[in-house]
């Protein structure tokens, strides 16, 4: 990749006398940002080239002309958009009043281009990893922004690897004692958990082979540290002991089984129920009743070993592709302004058939060249995306209320709900939420029955079913 080598040399030349607040070199920072992108699977040459020069326009000189001559308009455009994005300062705010709608309005809309956005996220992850040389107050500020801004932004744009790394690195800075204690506990169990998962993986493959199934995939994982920490805190908040080594957390381990057809999905679920005890109340059938985003899968929780539960997702290859990649195109772009019959939509569908993983590989702009009618549009037209105080994204239909939000988090939160705070201000329970709202649900432990009046204004099936179930008790 000749342009990468040339960008590396130019970055070193431009930043030879430029030092950061920490005393480190701007060149080393841009190089590490590039390495983060490569480590997270970003392959596009123009994105990687721009990442090495993403601070080049921060200093006076004839740099713009030099970059355009050496690398072309596209690379220069990415860098210019990055500069504009980095100068759009979001004011410092405490977590209780921080307005998370800027995640959507400022960062997606101002970036204009996913390449700019992913460089920004990589830049922030690199800053976070090398913030230990900064004063404590500044280090904590960087970690808070990563946790409440950039990690949720990475989730929204399906950059899950970046999201997990941002959360873990911020967690290490903000709660070092809990981080290292948790790391120690998980390390003591992880080897055994992975052995168990690998044995189950091999065993399940032989069972599915015997049933005449082929072309299936089985993967497994352990939750990342910050996710375990959040889940443990949540369990404690509702009076459940997560266990000394988190043995009571039911989705500490996870498996995904991908098969060829819907019939095979239900066949696999039957096999799993024959093998292990399941938890019926934690089963969700998103194939029969897909989420509003179009997400489809069967979710179930099984006791797969002594003191070990696993959440298992079962889906077809087509569902997996749509869940992992197709949702992104729906989420971030609306192709053309003439509906499904436009030439742009036609070209886009053709491109997706050849390049189904366009977003993961950040190659969409290759298709964009053929889409004369392509126009980036304001995202999230069919759903709204709201946030918990810890940065979790809650997807809801337009018109949904804080009560819908509460039941989307958990039925117990819904039942005990007595009020809500939206963007730091008290809000009526029947008031419609908006994109990016930061929602905090106020509860009373002694309250375990919903209000009948809520049925008059809630929008989600989960809330309606939860309220009826709570009232019947």
URVEN-V336671 format. One record per pair of residues at least 12 apart in sequence whose ideal C-beta (glycine too) atoms are under 7 Angstrom apart, sorted by the first residue. I is the first residue (numbers start at 1). J is the second residue. Records with the same first field share a line. If there is no record, write none. Layout:
I: J / J
//
This chain:
1: 45
3: 45 / 49 / 71
4: 45 / 48 / 49
6: 70
7: 49 / 52 / 53 / 71
8: 52
10: 53 / 70
11: 27 / 30 / 52 / 53
12: 27
14: 56 / 63
15: 27
18: 59
22: 133 / 134
23: 133
24: 130
26: 55
29: 126
30: 51 / 52 / 54 / 55
31: 52
32: 126
33: 51 / 54 / 119 / 122 / 123 / 126
34: 48 / 51 / 52
36: 122 / 125 / 126
37: 51 / 118 / 122
40: 161 / 162
41: 360
42: 118 / 362
43: 361
44: 115 / 362 / 363
46: 74 / 75 / 78 / 115
47: 115 / 118 / 119 / 362
49: 71 / 75
50: 75 / 78 / 79 / 115 / 119
51: 119 / 122
53: 67 / 79
54: 79 / 82 / 119 / 123
56: 79
57: 79 / 80 / 83
58: 83
64: 76
67: 79
78: 113 / 115 / 116
81: 111 / 112 / 113 / 116
82: 116 / 119 / 120
84: 110
85: 110 / 111 / 116 / 120
88: 106 / 110
90: 102 / 106
92: 141
95: 144 / 148 / 389
96: 424
97: 424
98: 148 / 438
99: 423 / 438
100: 152 / 387 / 436 / 438
101: 435 / 436 / 437
103: 149 / 152 / 153 / 156 / 436
104: 380 / 385 / 435 / 436
105: 436
107: 153
108: 332 / 379
109: 378
112: 376
114: 157 / 362 / 364
115: 362
117: 157
118: 159 / 362
121: 150 / 153 / 154 / 159 / 162
124: 146 / 150
125: 162 / 165 / 166
127: 142
128: 142 / 143 / 146 / 166 / 169 / 170
129: 169
131: 173
139: 173
140: 173 / 174
143: 170 / 173 / 174
144: 174
146: 166 / 169 / 170
147: 167 / 170 / 174 / 391
148: 391
150: 166
151: 163 / 166 / 167 / 391
152: 387 / 391 / 393
154: 166
155: 393
156: 385 / 393
157: 332
158: 328 / 359
164: 224
167: 224 / 226
168: 224 / 225 / 226
171: 225 / 226 / 229
178: 229
179: 225
182: 225 / 228 / 229
183: 225
185: 245 / 246
186: 225 / 228
188: 245
189: 245
190: 222
193: 222 / 253 / 308
196: 304 / 305 / 308
197: 220 / 253 / 255
200: 304
201: 218 / 220
204: 218
205: 218
207: 271
211: 267
213: 259 / 264
215: 260
216: 257 / 258 / 259
217: 258
218: 255 / 257
219: 256
220: 253 / 254 / 255
221: 254
222: 252 / 253
223: 251 / 252
228: 246 / 249 / 252
230: 390
231: 249
232: 246 / 249
235: 248 / 249
238: 412
247: 307 / 308
250: 279 / 282 / 301 / 309 / 311
251: 301 / 311
252: 309
253: 308 / 310
254: 310 / 311
255: 310 / 312
256: 313
257: 312 / 314
258: 315 / 316 / 317 / 320
259: 316
260: 316 / 317
261: 316
262: 287 / 316
265: 287 / 298 / 314 / 315 / 316
268: 314
269: 298 / 300 / 314
272: 300 / 302 / 312
276: 302 / 303 / 304
277: 302 / 303
278: 300 / 301 / 302
279: 301
282: 300 / 301
283: 299 / 300
284: 299
285: 298
286: 298 / 299
292: 383 / 395 / 397
293: 327 / 383 / 395
294: 322 / 327
295: 323 / 327
296: 315 / 319 / 323
297: 313 / 314 / 315 / 319 / 323
298: 314
299: 311 / 313
300: 312
321: 356
325: 356 / 357 / 359 / 360
328: 359
329: 359
331: 379
332: 379
333: 376 / 377
334: 377 / 381
335: 348 / 371 / 374
336: 373 / 374
337: 373 / 375
342: 373
343: 373
344: 371 / 373 / 374
347: 367 / 370 / 371
348: 367 / 371
351: 367
380: 435
383: 395 / 396 / 397 / 398
384: 396 / 398 / 400 / 433 / 434 / 435
385: 435 / 436
386: 405 / 433 / 437 / 439
387: 438 / 439
388: 409 / 439
389: 438 / 440
394: 408 / 409
396: 408 / 433 / 460
397: 459 / 460
399: 432 / 459
400: 432 / 433 / 459 / 460
401: 429 / 430 / 431 / 432 / 433 / 457 / 458 / 459
402: 420 / 422 / 427 / 429 / 433 / 439 / 441
403: 417 / 429 / 454 / 458 / 463
404: 458 / 459 / 460 / 463
405: 433 / 439 / 441
406: 441
407: 460 / 462 / 463 / 466
408: 460 / 462
411: 466
413: 441 / 443
414: 450 / 463 / 466
415: 448 / 449 / 450 / 470
416: 443 / 444 / 445 / 447 / 448
417: 441 / 443
418: 442 / 443 / 444 / 447
419: 442
420: 439 / 440 / 441 / 442
421: 440 / 442
422: 437 / 439
423: 437 / 438
430: 457
449: 470 / 471
450: 467 / 470 / 471
452: 471
454: 467
455: 467
//
